[in-house]
Amino acid sequence: MRERETPKAVGWKAWGLMALLFLSLALAQSPQEILSRMVRNLDAPWQAEVRGEIQGPGGKEEFRARVYAISRQGLFRIEYLKPGSLEGNFTVITDKEVWNYLYLTNQLIISPKEKAQVSGLGFNPALLGNAQAMAERLDLRLLGRVSTPQGPAYRLLGQPKPGEALGFREVELWILEEDPRPVRFIFRGEGGQVLGDLQVVAFQRANLTPAGLKRYPKDAQVVRR
């Protein structure tokens, strides 16, 4: 004769089924659905700070940068604070071009998006907060969910699409579930080494203008490549 399950056993089974249900709902989200939610959430102008470590020529280095975004126009500005080799430099990403300002030479290097590189970085910064670039330039798959101080987040794994030269083999993206925005990027190279482990902090909506994001010193030498 089959024994009756105790209330405690029934309770644990119910919790287990609920956990499986939540997990299945999370994994049912496709990367495209997650990015679409992020695009809608980041439609208004915003700013944040990116902090962490990158792999420099001499080893690991502290990285800090401010990111300013008018996402609906595909316009982003990244101002580098650390390491010292990048301090004073900035990158402006438009829908077609990348502008790299070099403080030491007072030059503004303007390149087509597909050819742009940032000297001193082992990865292309064009993905920082840019959902459109992620969708266009990466093959993405959902790994699952992870807990963060800001709340549960989706873990996406992205690999450059054929023909995309982004300076890394893969990137792991953590995107908040309830407030869809990126909170962590882990860039890896061909051998699996970590090129950059960066967290997005101090996120806030901001009153930004295209002119403000595109500003550069009036006496800078403009070079097109």
BAVEXLUM-787753 format. One record per atom (N, C-alpha, C): y, z, x; residue number from 1; residue in one letter. Coordinates in steps of 0.2 Angstrom, whole numbers, plus 5000, padded with zeros to 4 digits. Atoms other than C-alpha are relative to their C-alpha. Layout:
BEGIN
{{Y Z X} NUM "a"},
...
//
This chain:
BEGIN
{{4994 5000 5004} 1 "m"},
{{5000 5000 5000} 1 "m"},
{{5006 5000 5004} 1 "m"},
{{4994 5001 4996} 2 "r"},
{{5017 4995 5007} 2 "r"},
{{5005 5006 4999} 2 "r"},
{{4995 4994 5000} 3 "e"},
{{5029 5010 5011} 3 "e"},
{{5006 4997 4998} 3 "e"},
{{4993 5002 5002} 4 "r"},
{{5046 5010 5003} 4 "r"},
{{5004 5001 5006} 4 "r"},
{{4995 4999 4995} 5 "e"},
{{5060 5008 5014} 5 "e"},
{{5005 5006 4999} 5 "e"},
{{4996 4995 5002} 6 "t"},
{{5071 5023 5016} 6 "t"},
{{5007 4997 5000} 6 "t"},
{{4993 5002 5001} 7 "p"},
{{5090 5022 5011} 7 "p"},
{{5003 4999 5007} 7 "p"},
{{4997 5002 4993} 8 "k"},
{{5094 5023 5030} 8 "k"},
{{4998 4994 5003} 8 "k"},
{{5002 5006 4998} 9 "a"},
{{5083 5009 5034} 9 "a"},
{{5003 4994 4997} 9 "a"},
{{4997 5006 5004} 10 "v"},
{{5090 4998 5020} 10 "v"},
{{5007 4999 5002} 10 "v"},
{{4993 5000 4998} 11 "g"},
{{5108 5003 5026} 11 "g"},
{{5000 4996 5006} 11 "g"},
{{5000 5003 4993} 12 "w"},
{{5104 4997 5044} 12 "w"},
{{4999 4992 4999} 12 "w"},
{{5001 5007 5001} 13 "k"},
{{5097 4981 5037} 13 "k"},
{{5006 4996 4997} 13 "k"},
{{4994 5003 5004} 14 "a"},
{{5112 4978 5026} 14 "a"},
{{5006 4998 5006} 14 "a"},
{{4995 5001 4995} 15 "w"},
{{5124 4980 5041} 15 "w"},
{{4998 4994 5005} 15 "w"},
{{5002 5006 4995} 16 "g"},
{{5113 4968 5052} 16 "g"},
{{5001 4994 4996} 16 "g"},
{{4999 5006 5004} 17 "l"},
{{5114 4955 5038} 17 "l"},
{{5007 4998 5000} 17 "l"},
{{4993 5001 5000} 18 "m"},
{{5133 4957 5037} 18 "m"},
{{5002 4998 5007} 18 "m"},
{{4998 5003 4993} 19 "a"},
{{5134 4955 5056} 19 "a"},
{{4998 4993 5001} 19 "a"},
{{5002 5007 4999} 20 "l"},
{{5124 4939 5056} 20 "l"},
{{5004 4996 4996} 20 "l"},
{{4995 5004 5004} 21 "l"},
{{5135 4933 5042} 21 "l"},
{{5006 4999 5003} 21 "l"},
{{4994 5001 4997} 22 "f"},
{{5151 4936 5051} 22 "f"},
{{4999 4995 5006} 22 "f"},
{{5001 5004 4994} 23 "l"},
{{5144 4928 5067} 23 "l"},
{{4999 4993 4998} 23 "l"},
{{5001 5007 5002} 24 "s"},
{{5138 4913 5057} 24 "s"},
{{5006 4997 4998} 24 "s"},
{{4994 5003 5003} 25 "l"},
{{5155 4911 5049} 25 "l"},
{{5005 4998 5006} 25 "l"},
{{4995 5002 4994} 26 "a"},
{{5164 4912 5066} 26 "a"},
{{4997 4994 5004} 26 "a"},
{{5003 5006 4997} 27 "l"},
{{5152 4899 5074} 27 "l"},
{{5001 4994 4996} 27 "l"},
{{5000 5006 5004} 28 "a"},
{{5154 4888 5059} 28 "a"},
{{5007 4996 5001} 28 "a"},
{{4994 5003 4998} 29 "q"},
{{5172 4885 5065} 29 "q"},
{{4999 4995 5005} 29 "q"},
{{5001 5005 4994} 30 "s"},
{{5173 4869 5075} 30 "s"},
{{5006 5001 5004} 30 "s"},
{{4994 4999 4995} 31 "p"},
{{5185 4868 5090} 31 "p"},
{{5006 4996 4997} 31 "p"},
{{4994 5003 5003} 32 "q"},
{{5195 4855 5080} 32 "q"},
{{5003 5004 4995} 32 "q"},
{{4997 4996 5005} 33 "e"},
{{5197 4867 5066} 33 "e"},
{{5004 5006 5003} 33 "e"},
{{4996 4994 4996} 34 "i"},
{{5203 4881 5078} 34 "i"},
{{5006 4997 5003} 34 "i"},
{{4994 5003 4997} 35 "l"},
{{5215 4869 5087} 35 "l"},
{{5005 4998 4994} 35 "l"},
{{4995 5002 5005} 36 "s"},
{{5222 4863 5070} 36 "s"},
{{5004 5007 4997} 36 "s"},
{{4997 4994 5002} 37 "r"},
{{5225 4881 5065} 37 "r"},
{{5005 5003 5005} 37 "r"},
{{4995 4998 4994} 38 "m"},
{{5234 4885 5082} 38 "m"},
{{5006 4995 4999} 38 "m"},
{{4994 5005 5001} 39 "v"},
{{5245 4869 5079} 39 "v"},
{{5004 5003 4995} 39 "v"},
{{4996 4997 5006} 40 "r"},
{{5251 4876 5062} 40 "r"},
{{5003 5006 5002} 40 "r"},
{{4997 4994 4999} 41 "n"},
{{5253 4893 5069} 41 "n"},
{{5006 5000 5005} 41 "n"},
{{4995 5001 4995} 42 "l"},
{{5263 4887 5084} 42 "l"},
{{5005 4995 4999} 42 "l"},
{{4995 5005 5001} 43 "d"},
{{5274 4875 5075} 43 "d"},
{{5007 5002 5001} 43 "d"},
{{4993 4998 4998} 44 "a"},
{{5290 4885 5077} 44 "a"},
{{5000 5002 5007} 44 "a"},
{{4999 4999 4993} 45 "p"},
{{5297 4887 5094} 45 "p"},
{{4998 5007 5002} 45 "p"},
{{5002 4994 4997} 46 "w"},
{{5290 4901 5105} 46 "w"},
{{5000 5000 5007} 46 "w"},
{{5000 4998 4993} 47 "q"},
{{5290 4909 5122} 47 "q"},
{{4995 5005 5002} 47 "q"},
{{5005 4995 4998} 48 "a"},
{{5277 4919 5132} 48 "a"},
{{5000 5000 5008} 48 "a"},
{{5001 5000 4993} 49 "e"},
{{5273 4924 5150} 49 "e"},
{{4993 5000 5001} 49 "e"},
{{5007 5001 4998} 50 "v"},
{{5257 4919 5159} 50 "v"},
{{4999 5004 5007} 50 "v"},
{{5001 4995 4994} 51 "r"},
{{5250 4932 5172} 51 "r"},
{{4993 4999 5002} 51 "r"},
{{5007 5000 4998} 52 "g"},
{{5235 4932 5182} 52 "g"},
{{4999 4998 5008} 52 "g"},
{{5002 5002 4994} 53 "e"},
{{5227 4925 5198} 53 "e"},
{{4998 4993 5001} 53 "e"},
{{5002 5007 4998} 54 "i"},
{{5225 4908 5206} 54 "i"},
{{4997 5000 5007} 54 "i"},
{{5003 5001 4994} 55 "q"},
{{5216 4901 5220} 55 "q"},
{{5005 4996 5004} 55 "q"},
{{4995 5003 4996} 56 "g"},
{{5229 4897 5233} 56 "g"},
{{4996 4997 5007} 56 "g"},
{{5002 5003 4993} 57 "p"},
{{5227 4888 5251} 57 "p"},
{{4997 5006 5004} 57 "p"},
{{5002 4995 4996} 58 "g"},
{{5224 4905 5259} 58 "g"},
{{4996 5005 4996} 58 "g"},
{{5004 4995 5004} 59 "g"},
{{5214 4914 5245} 59 "g"},
{{5004 5001 4993} 59 "g"},
{{4998 4999 5006} 60 "k"},
{{5218 4922 5229} 60 "k"},
{{5008 5003 5000} 60 "k"},
{{4993 4998 5000} 61 "e"},
{{5237 4924 5224} 61 "e"},
{{5002 5002 4993} 61 "e"},
{{4997 4998 5007} 62 "e"},
{{5246 4932 5210} 62 "e"},
{{5004 4995 4997} 62 "e"},
{{4996 5005 5004} 63 "f"},
{{5253 4920 5197} 63 "f"},
{{5003 5003 4994} 63 "f"},
{{4996 4998 5006} 64 "r"},
{{5267 4923 5185} 64 "r"},
{{5004 4994 4998} 64 "r"},
{{4996 5006 5003} 65 "a"},
{{5276 4910 5174} 65 "a"},
{{5002 5002 4993} 65 "a"},
{{4997 5000 5007} 66 "r"},
{{5287 4909 5159} 66 "r"},
{{4999 4994 4997} 66 "r"},
{{5001 5006 5003} 67 "v"},
{{5282 4897 5146} 67 "v"},
{{5005 4999 4994} 67 "v"},
{{4996 5001 5006} 68 "y"},
{{5294 4890 5133} 68 "y"},
{{4998 4993 4996} 68 "y"},
{{5003 5006 5004} 69 "a"},
{{5288 4878 5119} 69 "a"},
{{5003 4998 4994} 69 "a"},
{{4999 5003 5007} 70 "i"},
{{5294 4867 5105} 70 "i"},
{{4994 4995 4998} 70 "i"},
{{5006 5003 5001} 71 "s"},
{{5277 4862 5100} 71 "s"},
{{5000 4994 4996} 71 "s"},
{{5000 5006 5004} 72 "r"},
{{5281 4850 5086} 72 "r"},
{{5003 4994 5003} 72 "r"},
{{4997 5006 4997} 73 "q"},
{{5291 4839 5098} 73 "q"},
{{4996 4999 5007} 73 "q"},
{{5004 5001 4994} 74 "g"},
{{5277 4841 5112} 74 "g"},
{{5004 5001 5006} 74 "g"},
{{4996 4998 4995} 75 "l"},
{{5290 4849 5123} 75 "l"},
{{4999 5007 5003} 75 "l"},
{{5001 4994 4997} 76 "f"},
{{5286 4863 5135} 76 "f"},
{{5003 5001 5007} 76 "f"},
{{4997 4999 4994} 77 "r"},
{{5294 4871 5150} 77 "r"},
{{4997 5006 5003} 77 "r"},
{{5004 4995 4996} 78 "i"},
{{5285 4882 5163} 78 "i"},
{{5004 5002 5006} 78 "i"},
{{4996 4998 4995} 79 "e"},
{{5296 4892 5175} 79 "e"},
{{4996 5005 5004} 79 "e"},
{{5005 4996 4996} 80 "y"},
{{5286 4899 5190} 80 "y"},
{{5004 5006 5004} 80 "y"},
{{4998 4993 4997} 81 "l"},
{{5289 4917 5196} 81 "l"},
{{4996 5002 5006} 81 "l"},
{{5005 4999 4994} 82 "k"},
{{5274 4919 5208} 82 "k"},
{{4995 4995 5000} 82 "k"},
{{4999 4997 4993} 83 "p"},
{{5267 4915 5220} 83 "p"},
{{5007 4998 5003} 83 "p"},
{{4994 5001 4997} 84 "g"},
{{5281 4914 5232} 84 "g"},
{{5001 4992 5002} 84 "g"},
{{5000 5007 4999} 85 "s"},
{{5277 4896 5236} 85 "s"},
{{5003 4996 4994} 85 "s"},
{{4998 5003 5006} 86 "l"},
{{5281 4891 5218} 86 "l"},
{{5007 5003 4997} 86 "l"},
{{4994 4997 5003} 87 "e"},
{{5296 4903 5215} 87 "e"},
{{5006 4996 5000} 87 "e"},
{{4994 5004 5001} 88 "g"},
{{5311 4894 5208} 88 "g"},
{{4998 4993 4998} 88 "g"},
{{5002 5007 5003} 89 "n"},
{{5301 4878 5203} 89 "n"},
{{4999 5001 4993} 89 "n"},
{{5002 5000 5007} 90 "f"},
{{5298 4873 5186} 90 "f"},
{{4997 4993 4998} 90 "f"},
{{5003 5006 5002} 91 "t"},
{{5289 4860 5176} 91 "t"},
{{5002 4999 4992} 91 "t"},
{{4999 5002 5007} 92 "v"},
{{5294 4851 5160} 92 "v"},
{{4996 4995 4998} 92 "v"},
{{5005 5005 5003} 93 "i"},
{{5281 4842 5149} 93 "i"},
{{5003 4997 4994} 93 "i"},
{{4998 5004 5006} 94 "t"},
{{5287 4829 5137} 94 "t"},
{{4994 4997 4997} 94 "t"},
{{5005 5004 5003} 95 "d"},
{{5277 4818 5126} 95 "d"},
{{4997 4995 5004} 95 "d"},
{{5002 5005 4996} 96 "k"},
{{5276 4805 5139} 96 "k"},
{{5000 5001 5008} 96 "k"},
{{4998 4999 4993} 97 "e"},
{{5282 4812 5156} 97 "e"},
{{4999 5008 5002} 97 "e"},
{{5000 4993 4997} 98 "v"},
{{5280 4828 5167} 98 "v"},
{{5006 5000 5005} 98 "v"},
{{4994 5000 4995} 99 "w"},
{{5296 4833 5177} 99 "w"},
{{4998 5007 5004} 99 "w"},
{{5002 4995 4995} 100 "n"},
{{5292 4844 5192} 100 "n"},
{{5007 5001 5004} 100 "n"},
{{4994 4998 4996} 101 "y"},
{{5308 4853 5199} 101 "y"},
{{4998 5004 5006} 101 "y"},
{{5002 4997 4993} 102 "l"},
{{5306 4858 5218} 102 "l"},
{{5006 5003 5002} 102 "l"},
{{4994 4996 4998} 103 "y"},
{{5318 4872 5222} 103 "y"},
{{5002 4999 5007} 103 "y"},
{{4998 5000 4993} 104 "l"},
{{5317 4870 5241} 104 "l"},
{{5004 4993 5002} 104 "l"},
{{4997 5007 4999} 105 "t"},
{{5322 4851 5241} 105 "t"},
{{5005 4998 4995} 105 "t"},
{{4995 5001 5006} 106 "n"},
{{5332 4852 5225} 106 "n"},
{{4999 4993 4997} 106 "n"},
{{5002 5006 5003} 107 "q"},
{{5322 4837 5218} 107 "q"},
{{4997 5001 4994} 107 "q"},
{{5004 5000 5006} 108 "l"},
{{5316 4833 5201} 108 "l"},
{{4996 4994 5000} 108 "l"},
{{5005 5006 5000} 109 "i"},
{{5300 4822 5202} 109 "i"},
{{4998 4999 4993} 109 "i"},
{{5002 5002 5006} 110 "i"},
{{5297 4813 5186} 110 "i"},
{{4994 4995 5000} 110 "i"},
{{5007 5004 5000} 111 "s"},
{{5279 4806 5183} 111 "s"},
{{4998 4999 4993} 111 "s"},
{{5004 5001 5006} 112 "p"},
{{5269 4798 5169} 112 "p"},
{{4995 5006 4999} 112 "p"},
{{5004 4994 5001} 113 "k"},
{{5259 4812 5161} 113 "k"},
{{4993 4999 5003} 113 "k"},
{{5007 5001 4997} 114 "e"},
{{5242 4804 5167} 114 "e"},
{{5000 5001 5007} 114 "e"},
{{5000 4999 4993} 115 "k"},
{{5248 4805 5185} 115 "k"},
{{5003 5006 5003} 115 "k"},
{{4996 4994 4998} 116 "a"},
{{5257 4821 5186} 116 "a"},
{{4995 5005 5003} 116 "a"},
{{5003 4994 4997} 117 "q"},
{{5252 4835 5198} 117 "q"},
{{5005 5005 5002} 117 "q"},
{{4996 4994 4998} 118 "v"},
{{5259 4852 5202} 118 "v"},
{{4998 5002 5007} 118 "v"},
{{5002 4998 4993} 119 "s"},
{{5259 4855 5221} 119 "s"},
{{4999 5008 5000} 119 "s"},
{{5001 4992 4999} 120 "g"},
{{5251 4873 5225} 120 "g"},
{{4996 5003 4994} 120 "g"},
{{5005 4998 5005} 121 "l"},
{{5241 4874 5209} 121 "l"},
{{4994 4996 5000} 121 "l"},
{{5006 5003 5000} 122 "g"},
{{5223 4871 5208} 122 "g"},
{{4998 4997 4993} 122 "g"},
{{5001 5002 5007} 123 "f"},
{{5224 4866 5189} 123 "f"},
{{5006 4996 4998} 123 "f"},
{{4995 5004 5003} 124 "n"},
{{5235 4855 5178} 124 "n"},
{{5003 5005 4995} 124 "n"},
{{4997 4995 5005} 125 "p"},
{{5247 4867 5168} 125 "p"},
{{5002 4997 4994} 125 "p"},
{{4998 5004 5007} 126 "a"},
{{5250 4854 5154} 126 "a"},
{{4996 5003 4994} 126 "a"},
{{5004 4997 5005} 127 "l"},
{{5236 4864 5144} 127 "l"},
{{5003 5006 4997} 127 "l"},
{{4998 4994 5002} 128 "l"},
{{5245 4880 5143} 128 "l"},
{{5004 5000 4994} 128 "l"},
{{4997 4999 5006} 129 "g"},
{{5248 4883 5125} 129 "g"},
{{5001 4993 4996} 129 "g"},
{{4999 5006 5003} 130 "n"},
{{5248 4864 5121} 130 "n"},
{{4993 4998 4997} 130 "n"},
{{5006 5002 5003} 131 "a"},
{{5235 4861 5108} 131 "a"},
{{4998 4993 4999} 131 "a"},
{{5001 5007 5000} 132 "q"},
{{5238 4843 5107} 132 "q"},
{{4997 4997 5006} 132 "q"},
{{5003 5002 4994} 133 "a"},
{{5234 4841 5125} 133 "a"},
{{4993 5002 5001} 133 "a"},
{{5007 4998 4999} 134 "m"},
{{5218 4851 5124} 134 "m"},
{{4996 4995 4996} 134 "m"},
{{5004 5004 5005} 135 "a"},
{{5212 4840 5109} 135 "a"},
{{4999 4993 5003} 135 "a"},
{{5000 5007 4998} 136 "e"},
{{5217 4824 5118} 136 "e"},
{{4996 4999 5007} 136 "e"},
{{5002 5000 4993} 137 "r"},
{{5211 4828 5136} 137 "r"},
{{4994 5003 5002} 137 "r"},
{{5006 4996 4999} 138 "l"},
{{5196 4839 5134} 138 "l"},
{{4995 4999 4995} 138 "l"},
{{5005 4999 5004} 139 "d"},
{{5179 4839 5127} 139 "d"},
{{4998 5007 4999} 139 "d"},
{{5001 4993 5001} 140 "l"},
{{5177 4856 5118} 140 "l"},
{{4994 5002 4996} 140 "l"},
{{5006 4997 5005} 141 "r"},
{{5163 4867 5111} 141 "r"},
{{5002 5007 5000} 141 "r"},
{{4999 4993 5001} 142 "l"},
{{5163 4884 5104} 142 "l"},
{{4995 5004 5003} 142 "l"},
{{5005 4996 4997} 143 "l"},
{{5154 4897 5114} 143 "l"},
{{4999 5007 4996} 143 "l"},
{{5001 4994 5005} 144 "g"},
{{5157 4912 5101} 144 "g"},
{{5007 5003 5000} 144 "g"},
{{4994 4996 5000} 145 "r"},
{{5169 4926 5100} 145 "r"},
{{5000 5006 5005} 145 "r"},
{{4999 4995 4995} 146 "v"},
{{5176 4940 5111} 146 "v"},
{{5005 5005 4998} 146 "v"},
{{4995 4995 5001} 147 "s"},
{{5186 4956 5109} 147 "s"},
{{5005 5000 5005} 147 "s"},
{{4995 4999 4996} 148 "t"},
{{5203 4957 5116} 148 "t"},
{{5005 5005 4998} 148 "t"},
{{4996 4994 5003} 149 "p"},
{{5217 4970 5115} 149 "p"},
{{5005 4997 4994} 149 "p"},
{{4996 5003 5006} 150 "q"},
{{5226 4958 5103} 150 "q"},
{{4996 4999 4994} 150 "q"},
{{5004 5002 5006} 151 "g"},
{{5211 4956 5092} 151 "g"},
{{4994 4995 5002} 151 "g"},
{{5006 5005 4999} 152 "p"},
{{5195 4945 5090} 152 "p"},
{{5003 4993 5002} 152 "p"},
{{4998 5007 4998} 153 "a"},
{{5196 4928 5099} 153 "a"},
{{4994 4996 5000} 153 "a"},
{{5005 5005 4999} 154 "y"},
{{5187 4912 5099} 154 "y"},
{{4999 4998 5008} 154 "y"},
{{5001 5002 4993} 155 "r"},
{{5179 4907 5116} 155 "r"},
{{4999 4992 5000} 155 "r"},
{{5001 5007 4999} 156 "l"},
{{5181 4888 5119} 156 "l"},
{{4999 4998 5007} 156 "l"},
{{5001 5002 4993} 157 "l"},
{{5174 4879 5134} 157 "l"},
{{5002 4992 4999} 157 "l"},
{{4998 5007 5000} 158 "g"},
{{5183 4863 5138} 158 "g"},
{{4999 4996 5007} 158 "g"},
{{5001 5004 4994} 159 "q"},
{{5178 4849 5151} 159 "q"},
{{5004 4994 4999} 159 "q"},
{{4996 5006 5001} 160 "p"},
{{5190 4835 5155} 160 "p"},
{{4996 4994 4998} 160 "p"},
{{5003 5006 5002} 161 "k"},
{{5186 4819 5146} 161 "k"},
{{4999 4995 5006} 161 "k"},
{{5001 5005 4994} 162 "p"},
{{5180 4804 5157} 162 "p"},
{{5007 4996 5001} 162 "p"},
{{4994 5003 4998} 163 "g"},
{{5195 4797 5166} 163 "g"},
{{5006 5005 5001} 163 "g"},
{{4995 4995 4999} 164 "e"},
{{5205 4813 5165} 164 "e"},
{{5000 5004 5006} 164 "e"},
{{4999 4997 4993} 165 "a"},
{{5211 4820 5182} 165 "a"},
{{5004 5006 4998} 165 "a"},
{{4996 4994 5001} 166 "l"},
{{5216 4838 5178} 166 "l"},
{{4999 5005 5005} 166 "l"},
{{5000 4995 4994} 167 "g"},
{{5211 4847 5194} 167 "g"},
{{4995 5005 4999} 167 "g"},
{{5006 4995 5001} 168 "f"},
{{5196 4857 5187} 168 "f"},
{{4994 4997 4997} 168 "f"},
{{5006 5002 5003} 169 "r"},
{{5179 4855 5181} 169 "r"},
{{4999 5002 4993} 169 "r"},
{{5000 4997 5006} 170 "e"},
{{5180 4866 5166} 170 "e"},
{{5005 5005 4999} 170 "e"},
{{4995 4995 5002} 171 "v"},
{{5192 4878 5157} 171 "v"},
{{4997 5004 4994} 171 "v"},
{{5002 4996 5005} 172 "e"},
{{5187 4893 5146} 172 "e"},
{{5007 5002 4996} 172 "e"},
{{4994 4998 5004} 173 "l"},
{{5200 4896 5132} 173 "l"},
{{4999 5005 4995} 173 "l"},
{{5001 4994 5005} 174 "w"},
{{5202 4912 5122} 174 "w"},
{{5006 4999 4995} 174 "w"},
{{4995 5001 5005} 175 "i"},
{{5211 4909 5106} 175 "i"},
{{4999 5005 4994} 175 "i"},
{{5001 4995 5005} 176 "l"},
{{5215 4923 5094} 176 "l"},
{{4998 4997 4993} 176 "l"},
{{5002 5002 5007} 177 "e"},
{{5207 4922 5077} 177 "e"},
{{5005 5001 4994} 177 "e"},
{{4996 4999 5006} 178 "e"},
{{5219 4930 5065} 178 "e"},
{{5007 4997 5001} 178 "e"},
{{4994 5003 4999} 179 "d"},
{{5235 4924 5074} 179 "d"},
{{4999 4994 5006} 179 "d"},
{{5003 5005 4995} 180 "p"},
{{5229 4908 5082} 180 "p"},
{{5005 4997 5005} 180 "p"},
{{4996 5002 4994} 181 "r"},
{{5237 4906 5099} 181 "r"},
{{4995 5002 5006} 181 "r"},
{{5004 4998 4994} 182 "p"},
{{5230 4906 5117} 182 "p"},
{{5001 5007 5003} 182 "p"},
{{4998 4993 4996} 183 "v"},
{{5228 4923 5126} 183 "v"},
{{4997 5000 5007} 183 "v"},
{{5003 5000 4993} 184 "r"},
{{5217 4918 5141} 184 "r"},
{{4998 4993 5002} 184 "r"},
{{5003 5006 4997} 185 "f"},
{{5213 4903 5152} 185 "f"},
{{4996 5002 5006} 185 "f"},
{{5004 4999 4994} 186 "i"},
{{5199 4903 5165} 186 "i"},
{{4998 4993 5003} 186 "i"},
{{5002 5007 4997} 187 "f"},
{{5199 4887 5176} 187 "f"},
{{4995 5001 5005} 187 "f"},
{{5005 5000 4995} 188 "r"},
{{5184 4883 5186} 188 "r"},
{{5000 4993 5004} 188 "r"},
{{5001 5006 4996} 189 "g"},
{{5181 4870 5200} 189 "g"},
{{4993 4997 5000} 189 "g"},
{{5006 5003 5000} 190 "e"},
{{5167 4859 5204} 190 "e"},
{{4994 5004 5002} 190 "e"},
{{5005 4995 4998} 191 "g"},
{{5157 4873 5213} 191 "g"},
{{4999 5006 4995} 191 "g"},
{{5000 4994 5005} 192 "g"},
{{5160 4885 5198} 192 "g"},
{{5005 5005 5002} 192 "g"},
{{4995 4995 4998} 193 "q"},
{{5173 4894 5208} 193 "q"},
{{5006 5001 4995} 193 "q"},
{{4995 4999 5004} 194 "v"},
{{5187 4902 5198} 194 "v"},
{{5007 4997 5003} 194 "v"},
{{4993 5002 4998} 195 "l"},
{{5204 4892 5201} 195 "l"},
{{5005 5004 4998} 195 "l"},
{{4995 4997 5003} 196 "g"},
{{5214 4902 5190} 196 "g"},
{{4997 5004 4994} 196 "g"},
{{5002 4996 5005} 197 "d"},
{{5211 4917 5178} 197 "d"},
{{5007 5003 4997} 197 "d"},
{{4993 4998 5002} 198 "l"},
{{5227 4919 5167} 198 "l"},
{{5000 5002 4993} 198 "l"},
{{4999 4997 5007} 199 "q"},
{{5232 4929 5152} 199 "q"},
{{5007 4999 4998} 199 "q"},
{{4994 5001 5003} 200 "v"},
{{5246 4925 5140} 200 "v"},
{{5002 5006 4997} 200 "v"},
{{4997 4994 5003} 201 "v"},
{{5257 4940 5136} 201 "v"},
{{5007 4999 4998} 201 "v"},
{{4993 5000 5002} 202 "a"},
{{5274 4944 5129} 202 "a"},
{{5002 4994 4995} 202 "a"},
{{4999 5006 5005} 203 "f"},
{{5272 4931 5115} 203 "f"},
{{5005 5002 4995} 203 "f"},
{{4995 4999 5006} 204 "q"},
{{5287 4929 5103} 204 "q"},
{{5003 4994 4998} 204 "q"},
{{4997 5006 5003} 205 "r"},
{{5295 4917 5092} 205 "r"},
{{5007 5000 5003} 205 "r"},
{{4994 5000 4996} 206 "a"},
{{5311 4911 5100} 206 "a"},
{{5005 4994 4997} 206 "a"},
{{4995 5005 5002} 207 "n"},
{{5327 4901 5096} 207 "n"},
{{5001 4995 5006} 207 "n"},
{{4999 5004 4994} 208 "l"},
{{5325 4886 5108} 208 "l"},
{{5002 4993 4998} 208 "l"},
{{4997 5006 5002} 209 "t"},
{{5333 4869 5109} 209 "t"},
{{4997 4995 5006} 209 "t"},
{{5003 5004 4995} 210 "p"},
{{5326 4853 5118} 210 "p"},
{{5005 4999 5006} 210 "p"},
{{4995 5001 4994} 211 "a"},
{{5342 4852 5129} 211 "a"},
{{4999 5006 5004} 211 "a"},
{{5002 4994 4996} 212 "g"},
{{5338 4870 5135} 212 "g"},
{{4994 4999 5004} 212 "g"},
{{5007 5001 4997} 213 "l"},
{{5320 4866 5139} 213 "l"},
{{5001 4994 5006} 213 "l"},
{{4999 5006 4995} 214 "k"},
{{5326 4850 5149} 214 "k"},
{{5005 5001 5005} 214 "k"},
{{4994 5000 4995} 215 "r"},
{{5340 4857 5159} 215 "r"},
{{4997 5001 5007} 215 "r"},
{{5001 4999 4992} 216 "y"},
{{5340 4856 5178} 216 "y"},
{{5006 4999 5003} 216 "y"},
{{4994 5000 4996} 217 "p"},
{{5353 4857 5192} 217 "p"},
{{5003 4993 5000} 217 "p"},
{{4997 5007 5000} 218 "k"},
{{5366 4843 5190} 218 "k"},
{{5000 4997 5007} 218 "k"},
{{5000 5003 4993} 219 "d"},
{{5365 4840 5209} 219 "d"},
{{4993 4999 5003} 219 "d"},
{{5007 5001 4997} 220 "a"},
{{5346 4838 5210} 220 "a"},
{{4999 4992 5000} 220 "a"},
{{5002 5007 4998} 221 "q"},
{{5340 4822 5217} 221 "q"},
{{4994 4998 4995} 221 "q"},
{{5005 5002 5005} 222 "v"},
{{5330 4813 5203} 222 "v"},
{{4995 4994 5003} 222 "v"},
{{5005 5005 4997} 223 "v"},
{{5314 4804 5209} 223 "v"},
{{4995 4998 4995} 223 "v"},
{{5005 5002 5005} 224 "r"},
{{5303 4793 5198} 224 "r"},
{{4994 4997 5004} 224 "r"},
{{5006 5002 4996} 225 "r"},
{{5285 4790 5203} 225 "r"},
{{4995 4997 4995} 225 "r"},
//
